[in-house]
Amino acid sequence: MFVIFVCWVAIGVYLLQIDHPKAQIVMGLGIFYFSFLWMPIFIYYRYKDGKYKKYILNDQKLRDAFNQQAKK
């Protein structure tokens, strides 16, 4: 899927270089493809196992951080 995106952008850059009238549309569709198809799949894959939970701030983590700061 990422290879398709890279090829699409390469074709878009080529079309921009030769001043093709539809080059902007091709590049726009490539970015659309990347942002609405590739990124959600990537985000789901990275966070499906709950690895993000250590980055979420809650009351206990804030208290621990302030207590450590106060000890210094």
C-alpha beads as a LAMMPS data file, in Angstrom:
LAMMPS data file: protein, C-alpha beads

72 atoms
71 bonds

1 atom types
1 bond types

-500.0 500.0 xlo xhi
-500.0 500.0 ylo yhi
-500.0 500.0 zlo zhi

Masses

1 110.0

Atoms # bond

1 1 1 0.000 0.000 0.000
2 1 1 2.830 2.376 0.821
3 1 1 4.502 1.518 -2.486
4 1 1 1.322 2.569 -4.294
5 1 1 1.440 5.906 -2.462
6 1 1 5.102 6.482 -3.371
7 1 1 4.459 5.632 -7.027
8 1 1 1.407 7.885 -7.078
9 1 1 3.361 10.824 -5.696
10 1 1 6.238 10.153 -8.104
11 1 1 3.800 10.248 -11.019
12 1 1 2.310 13.452 -9.607
13 1 1 5.740 15.075 -9.368
14 1 1 6.510 14.021 -12.939
15 1 1 3.231 15.508 -14.133
16 1 1 3.991 18.733 -12.269
17 1 1 7.375 18.934 -13.973
18 1 1 5.864 18.649 -17.452
19 1 1 3.050 21.102 -16.556
20 1 1 0.221 18.655 -17.155
21 1 1 -3.167 20.297 -16.479
22 1 1 -4.329 17.464 -14.167
23 1 1 -1.108 17.266 -12.104
24 1 1 -2.622 19.097 -9.117
25 1 1 -5.552 16.672 -9.067
26 1 1 -3.262 13.644 -9.177
27 1 1 -1.191 14.982 -6.275
28 1 1 -4.332 15.863 -4.320
29 1 1 -5.765 12.390 -4.763
30 1 1 -2.439 10.908 -3.641
31 1 1 -2.514 12.940 -0.440
32 1 1 -6.172 12.019 0.046
33 1 1 -5.247 8.346 -0.343
34 1 1 -2.426 8.718 2.176
35 1 1 -4.383 10.619 4.797
36 1 1 -7.677 8.726 4.707
37 1 1 -6.547 5.174 3.926
38 1 1 -2.924 4.694 4.893
39 1 1 -2.798 6.717 8.128
40 1 1 -5.838 5.099 9.837
41 1 1 -4.459 1.643 9.062
42 1 1 -1.075 2.648 10.444
43 1 1 -2.595 4.172 13.584
44 1 1 -4.751 1.099 14.204
45 1 1 -1.789 -1.226 13.743
46 1 1 0.419 0.751 16.137
47 1 1 -2.161 1.145 18.909
48 1 1 -4.183 -2.071 18.718
49 1 1 -2.246 -3.754 21.568
50 1 1 -2.848 -0.920 24.029
51 1 1 0.704 0.418 23.855
52 1 1 -0.678 3.940 23.983
53 1 1 -1.899 3.550 27.581
54 1 1 1.449 4.476 29.069
55 1 1 1.188 7.890 27.358
56 1 1 -2.277 8.773 28.667
57 1 1 -2.255 11.152 31.610
58 1 1 -4.560 10.369 34.490
59 1 1 -4.796 11.637 38.065
60 1 1 -2.458 9.021 39.501
61 1 1 0.288 9.691 36.972
62 1 1 0.003 13.434 37.552
63 1 1 0.228 12.985 41.336
64 1 1 3.297 10.770 40.930
65 1 1 4.954 13.309 38.638
66 1 1 4.264 16.206 41.035
67 1 1 5.498 14.178 44.001
68 1 1 8.739 13.367 42.182
69 1 1 9.127 17.037 41.273
70 1 1 8.540 18.077 44.886
71 1 1 11.223 15.668 46.147
72 1 1 13.872 17.359 44.000

Bonds

1 1 1 2
2 1 2 3
3 1 3 4
4 1 4 5
5 1 5 6
6 1 6 7
7 1 7 8
8 1 8 9
9 1 9 10
10 1 10 11
11 1 11 12
12 1 12 13
13 1 13 14
14 1 14 15
15 1 15 16
16 1 16 17
17 1 17 18
18 1 18 19
19 1 19 20
20 1 20 21
21 1 21 22
22 1 22 23
23 1 23 24
24 1 24 25
25 1 25 26
26 1 26 27
27 1 27 28
28 1 28 29
29 1 29 30
30 1 30 31
31 1 31 32
32 1 32 33
33 1 33 34
34 1 34 35
35 1 35 36
36 1 36 37
37 1 37 38
38 1 38 39
39 1 39 40
40 1 40 41
41 1 41 42
42 1 42 43
43 1 43 44
44 1 44 45
45 1 45 46
46 1 46 47
47 1 47 48
48 1 48 49
49 1 49 50
50 1 50 51
51 1 51 52
52 1 52 53
53 1 53 54
54 1 54 55
55 1 55 56
56 1 56 57
57 1 57 58
58 1 58 59
59 1 59 60
60 1 60 61
61 1 61 62
62 1 62 63
63 1 63 64
64 1 64 65
65 1 65 66
66 1 66 67
67 1 67 68
68 1 68 69
69 1 69 70
70 1 70 71
71 1 71 72
